[in-house]
Amino acid sequence: MGTSEMGPVYVVYGPETFLKQQAVRRLVHQALGAEAEALGPTRYDGATAELADVLDEVRTLSLLGDLRVAIVEDADSFVTRNRAALERYCADPSDSGRLILVCKTFNARTRLCKAVAGMQGLIKCEAPRGAALNAWISERARTAYGKPMDRSAVARLREHVGETLGVLDAELSKLTTYVGARSSITAEDVDALVGNVREQNVFAITAAMADGDVRTALHHWERVLATDRAAPGRAVGGLAWGIRRLLDAHQAVATGTPVGNLARQFWTEPAVLERRLARVSSRMLEDQLCDLLAADVAAKTGRSEVSRAVERFIITHATAASPTGGR
């Protein structure tokens, strides 16, 4: 689409932030071109922007002869305040500029929505789900990064980081660097790069809890949620997996396995792992699993938010860790 084919007004809306960012980037590139794009559009905060300032920007002729582009971010309140005036602008838009409104929602029953739709300016951004998300990951890897992924690699990436598109894209960027000159990204690559990072974050929580360090445990829980915020059940499952690993370590030591043989799996030194196992007994870890299951059920049934439920879990059990916990 060239500048002559662009409409004068666009509304980019929906719940998916990453897709909205991508859509706005494409529109700016179409309007300004690769060379002029570096000059950038003029951006406004929808909560404080004045309509007169925004329209002056799109109506002012550029000295360089290119288009003016005005973007109103978080424009829901801006649209509500100025709906009638925006309808009038759509009836007689400027040829010298492009107006882009970025919203969370956009009422399809309004005259403004119908006017923008008539200009082919509505861009709805919703995250794909299920098989459609797998297709999105595969297409993004191929077109944006030039690294095809097979089904198993895509599945492993979703398993490790969840369904947030911005997080998935960030991991694809890292994976592209990781594989280097190789032509594709494999499931083994995903496990080696992404999986290890997630496991280390989970182990960091259980380690801090065993050390009785509430603040550090909560900090690492936030990091886990940041990579899987759209799928809290998976994040809780990862934490339960980390606790089970500590429980397995207890059982291995009880049957004669040297702590030094286990320490590498926990990204720590033998003396540190031995101290942690001494502070948290097998019984305490079993109690943690029971309480974590209760927190997960509470979150899934709407009785609690997952972040709050797990925060309470961490505070309770990190505080309970004792130097004489024993095995």
Residue pairs with C-beta under 8 A, 6 or more apart in sequence:
1 30
2 30
3 30
3 31
3 33
3 67
6 27
6 30
6 31
6 98
7 98
7 119
7 120
7 121
8 58
8 90
8 93
8 94
8 95
8 97
8 98
8 99
8 119
8 121
9 86
9 89
9 90
9 93
9 98
9 99
9 100
9 101
9 115
9 116
9 119
9 121
10 27
10 98
10 99
10 100
10 101
10 116
10 121
10 122
10 123
11 100
11 101
11 103
11 106
11 113
11 116
11 121
11 122
11 123
12 20
12 23
12 24
12 27
12 100
12 101
12 102
12 103
12 123
12 125
13 20
13 101
13 102
13 103
13 104
13 105
13 106
13 122
13 123
13 124
13 125
14 20
14 104
14 124
14 125
14 126
15 104
15 125
15 126
15 127
16 125
16 126
16 127
16 165
17 166
18 164
18 165
18 166
18 169
19 125
19 126
19 127
19 165
20 102
20 125
23 123
23 125
24 71
24 100
24 102
27 69
27 98
27 100
28 37
28 40
28 41
28 69
28 71
28 100
29 37
31 41
31 67
31 69
31 98
32 39
32 41
32 66
32 67
32 69
33 66
36 64
36 66
41 69
41 70
41 71
41 100
42 57
42 68
42 69
42 70
42 71
43 70
43 71
43 72
43 73
44 53
44 54
44 70
44 71
44 72
44 73
44 78
45 72
45 73
45 74
46 72
46 73
46 74
46 75
46 76
46 77
46 78
46 79
46 101
46 102
47 74
47 77
47 78
49 72
49 75
49 78
51 78
51 81
51 82
51 85
51 86
54 70
54 72
54 99
55 89
55 94
55 99
57 68
57 70
57 97
58 68
58 69
58 70
58 93
58 94
58 96
58 97
58 98
58 99
59 68
59 94
59 96
59 97
60 68
60 96
60 97
61 96
62 68
62 96
67 96
67 97
67 98
68 96
68 97
68 98
69 97
69 98
69 100
70 97
70 98
70 99
70 100
71 100
71 102
72 78
72 99
72 100
72 101
72 102
73 102
74 102
74 103
74 104
75 101
75 102
75 103
76 103
76 104
76 105
78 101
79 86
79 101
79 103
79 106
79 112
83 110
83 112
86 112
87 111
87 112
87 115
89 99
90 112
90 115
90 116
90 119
91 115
93 99
93 119
106 113
106 122
107 113
113 122
116 122
127 133
127 163
127 165
127 230
128 135
128 136
129 163
133 158
133 163
134 151
134 154
134 155
134 158
136 165
137 149
137 154
137 157
137 158
137 168
137 172
138 148
138 149
138 154
140 168
140 169
140 172
141 147
141 148
141 149
141 154
141 172
141 175
141 185
142 148
142 149
144 169
144 172
145 172
145 173
145 175
145 176
146 176
147 172
147 175
147 176
147 179
147 183
147 184
147 185
148 183
148 184
148 185
149 157
149 184
149 185
149 186
150 184
150 186
150 187
152 186
152 187
153 184
153 185
153 186
153 187
153 189
153 190
155 187
156 187
156 190
156 191
156 194
156 195
157 168
157 171
157 172
157 175
157 190
157 194
158 168
159 234
160 171
160 190
160 191
160 194
160 195
160 198
161 167
161 168
161 171
161 194
161 198
161 227
161 228
162 168
162 227
162 228
162 229
162 230
162 231
162 234
162 235
163 230
163 231
164 228
164 229
164 230
167 226
167 227
167 228
171 193
171 194
172 185
174 193
174 194
175 185
175 189
175 190
175 193
175 194
176 185
178 189
178 192
178 193
179 185
179 186
179 189
198 224
198 227
198 238
199 242
200 267
201 220
201 223
201 224
201 227
202 224
202 238
202 239
202 241
202 242
203 242
203 245
203 266
203 267
204 216
204 220
204 223
205 217
205 220
205 221
205 224
205 239
205 242
205 314
206 239
206 242
206 243
206 245
206 246
207 266
207 268
207 272
207 276
208 214
208 216
208 217
208 219
208 220
208 318
209 217
209 280
209 288
209 314
209 317
209 318
209 321
210 246
210 276
210 277
210 279
210 280
210 321
211 275
211 276
211 279
211 318
211 321
212 279
212 318
212 319
212 321
212 322
213 318
214 314
214 315
214 318
214 319
217 314
217 318
218 311
218 314
218 315
221 239
221 307
221 310
221 311
221 314
224 235
224 238
224 239
225 232
225 235
225 307
228 234
228 235
228 238
229 235
232 299
232 306
232 307
233 296
233 299
233 300
233 306
235 306
236 292
236 295
236 296
236 299
236 306
236 310
237 296
239 292
239 310
240 289
240 292
240 293
240 296
243 285
243 288
243 289
243 292
244 289
245 265
245 266
246 276
246 277
246 280
246 285
247 282
247 285
247 286
247 289
249 262
249 265
249 266
249 273
249 277
250 277
250 281
250 282
250 285
250 327
251 282
252 262
253 259
253 262
253 277
253 327
254 327
258 270
259 270
259 273
259 274
259 277
260 270
262 270
262 273
263 269
263 270
263 272
263 273
266 273
277 327
278 323
278 324
278 325
278 326
278 327
279 321
279 322
279 323
279 325
280 321
280 325
281 325
281 326
281 327
282 327
284 317
284 320
284 321
284 325
287 317
288 313
288 317
291 313
291 316
291 317
292 310
292 313
295 304
295 306
295 309
295 310
295 312
295 313
296 306
296 309
298 304
298 309
299 305
299 306
299 309
